[in-house]
Amino acid sequence: MSARIWLRRAYEAPGRSDGTRVLVDRIWPRGVSRDDAHIDHWYRELAPSDELRKWFGHETDRWEQFRRRYREELRCAGEQLAELVELARAGRVTLVFGARDTEHNNAVVLRELLEERLGA
């Protein structure tokens, strides 16, 4: 795990050392209250498009193509992506996501991209 960018499921309790918590899903995680989630920022525009998310369906055999297509979508993210990079430069950021699969989801791809931009 990156020292600067952590990943945590929305259904896990926030940690003391999470730093800035950023929800990176298009929809709010079902059954999680806003108070319990302790989300500092919600960047919906950084989530995969509905079309891409539905196509992927968390099928691991589609993972590499999902990663490629999602990174292409993120090229148009502009302002929010730049803000997220700046948050990570300033300190620890935890990308919060709702997916059950902790290894094959949009937050994993977003962390990879952020680390590249930070030169990690």
N, C-alpha and C positions, 0 to 999 in steps of 0.2 A: 504494500500500500504506500502511496505517496505520502511523504511527511507533511505536505502542504494541502493536499486534496484527498479528503476521505469520502467514502461512500457509506450510506446507511439507509436501510429500509425505513419507510415511513412508519412501519408497525413496530419498530424497535424504539425503546425509550431513548430520548436524547442523552448524549453523554456530556459530562462537564467540560471535556476538552474538544468538543465538536467545532468550536469557533463559530463562524458565520454559517448558518444553516440555510441552504437554498434548495427549494423544491424544484425539480426539473421535469415534472410531468405536466401534461396538458390539462388533466383533470385532477381534482383533489382526491386523495386516497380515501376510499370508502371506509367509513367507520372510525376515522381518525379525527378527533376534534382539533380545531385550530389552536386552542389553548395547550393541549397535550403535545402537539407537533413542534412547537417552538420554532416556527419557520421565520427567518429574518427577511427572505426575499422569495418570491415565486416567479420564476422565469418561464412562463408558459411557452413563449415563442422559441425557447431552446429545445423544446420537446419535439420528437419526430412528428411529422404530419400524420393526421388520422389515417390517410391512405397507406403510408409506410408502416405505421404501427399495426394496422389490421393485416396487412400483407405478411409481416414478420410473424405475428402471432406467437412469439417466443419459441419458434421451432428452431432448434440449434443447427439444423442442416442449412438454414438460411442466414446464419449469423454473419459470415464474411460479406455476403452481399448486402445485408442490412447495414453493417458497419460502413461500407463504401457509400451506400445511398444516403445514409444519415449524415455522414461527413459532407456530402455534396449539399444537402439541405442547410447545414450549419454555415456554409459559405455566405448565405444570405442573412444570417442572424445579426450581423453588424453590432448595433449598440449594446444589446444585452450581453452578447458574448464578450465585448470589450469591457463592460462593467464587471463581468465575472472574472476575467483575467486580472483586473485591478484589485478585486476583492482578494484573490489568491495571492497577489503580490504583497498585499497588506498583512496577511496572516492566514491561519488555517481556515479552510472552507470545507464544509461537509455537504456533498451533493445528496439530496434526499430523493428517493424514488419509491414507487409502490410495487414494482415487479417482485414476484417470488424468486425468480432466478437471479441470483446475485452476481453471476458471471457473464450473463448474456442479456444486457439491457442498455438503454440509452445513456445512463449515467456512466457506465464503463467507457463508452465511446467518447463521451464528453470529457471525462477525466483525461483520457489519452490526448485529446486535442489541446486541452488546457496545459498539460505538461509540456507538450511540444512548444506552445506559445510562450511558456515561461522558461524554456530552455533547460527543463529538468532531464 
